[in-house]
Amino acid sequence: MSVAVSGPEGRERVLTAGTALVVVLVARFALGLVALVGSAVGFSVTAFPSGFVATPVGQFLGSFAFYPFPFYVASFVVLVAVRPLTPRSDLRTVVRHAAFAGGVGTVALAVVGIVPGIVLSISGGTWVNLALYLTTIPLSAGIVDTALLVAGAVLARLWTGGGDGDEVWAVEPVARVDEGEADAAATVLDHDVAPPVVDDDRFTRVPTVRAAGPSTPVVPPERPVVPAHPAPAPEDWSRFAPPAAPREDDR
């Protein structure tokens, strides 16, 4: 249960609860005004021997202000301090808190009705009036006022800005982390973590890496050119040559 009603949080609670209660007051006023007009048309002094309370104006004030006053006070206190409503309350929370406040207001009507119930029971000589002021009279008024309070709470939430979450009063902005800083932090973390110990030398064997350099194109060896049809060897005609002349030395 939260009872703090000071500061911006308290002002939001009071504004929302007051707006919801205003809907009940407006509806009560409209119903009482219609009843006042009907009673004034057929008003007769002899028909209302009970004094001011039985007059049209007395009936109007009784139905609008006097009798439901405990409901107004109890439901307003519940919506401000016990089950608060804010513009950021979701719809389910609004309906649940307003219905709970209406139930508390109905109980307040029954508790306050004990005194007039006892007085009327003593003057009338029957305790039926006390039973009525404890059951049917507060229930008939409380059910209607609770429905109006729920409708008023929903309208108050919409009128004050609506919401899509539960009661969250302040959210601290989260600083955005730069991507470069995040990568650097991740790198530092990676370097700080020791590598796992591996027993198998297949994972610890260092491969031999040749020095990097410009690659020389591989030239294939030259192959002798063989003609498709080799030329035939020249014929030897030396045997048909005439004999050589004798030399002067042989003479």
Residue pairs with C-beta under 8 A, 6 or more apart in sequence:
1 81
1 82
2 81
2 84
3 81
4 10
5 13
5 14
5 80
5 81
8 169
9 86
9 169
10 80
12 86
12 87
12 160
13 79
13 80
13 81
13 84
13 85
13 86
14 80
15 156
15 160
16 79
16 84
16 85
16 86
16 87
16 153
16 156
16 157
16 160
17 76
17 79
17 80
17 84
17 85
17 156
18 76
19 152
19 155
19 156
19 159
19 160
20 79
20 85
20 98
20 149
20 152
20 153
20 155
20 156
21 72
21 75
21 76
21 79
21 149
21 152
22 152
23 148
23 149
23 151
23 152
23 155
23 156
24 72
24 75
24 145
24 148
24 149
24 152
25 64
25 72
27 148
28 63
28 64
28 68
28 145
28 148
29 64
31 63
32 59
32 60
32 61
32 63
32 64
33 60
35 56
35 59
35 60
35 63
36 56
36 57
36 59
36 60
39 55
39 56
39 59
39 60
40 56
43 55
43 56
48 54
48 55
51 58
52 58
53 59
53 62
67 109
67 141
68 109
68 141
68 145
70 105
70 108
70 109
70 111
70 112
71 102
71 105
71 106
71 108
71 109
71 141
71 142
71 145
72 105
73 108
74 101
74 104
74 105
74 107
74 108
75 101
75 102
75 104
75 105
75 145
75 149
76 101
78 97
78 100
78 101
78 104
78 105
79 85
79 97
79 98
79 101
79 153
82 101
82 104
83 96
83 97
83 100
83 101
84 97
84 167
85 93
85 94
85 97
85 98
85 153
85 156
85 157
86 163
86 167
86 169
87 157
87 160
87 161
87 162
87 163
88 163
88 164
88 165
88 166
88 167
88 168
89 97
89 157
89 163
89 166
89 167
90 163
90 164
90 165
90 166
91 154
91 157
93 166
93 167
94 150
94 153
94 154
94 157
95 150
95 153
95 154
97 153
98 146
98 149
98 150
98 152
98 153
98 154
99 146
99 150
101 149
102 142
102 145
102 146
102 147
102 149
102 150
103 142
103 146
105 142
105 145
105 146
105 149
106 138
106 139
106 141
106 142
106 143
106 145
106 146
107 138
109 137
109 138
109 141
109 142
110 133
110 134
110 135
110 138
113 133
113 134
113 137
113 138
114 130
114 133
114 134
116 129
116 133
117 129
117 130
117 131
117 132
117 133
117 134
118 130
120 129
120 130
120 133
121 127
121 128
121 129
121 130
157 163
198 204
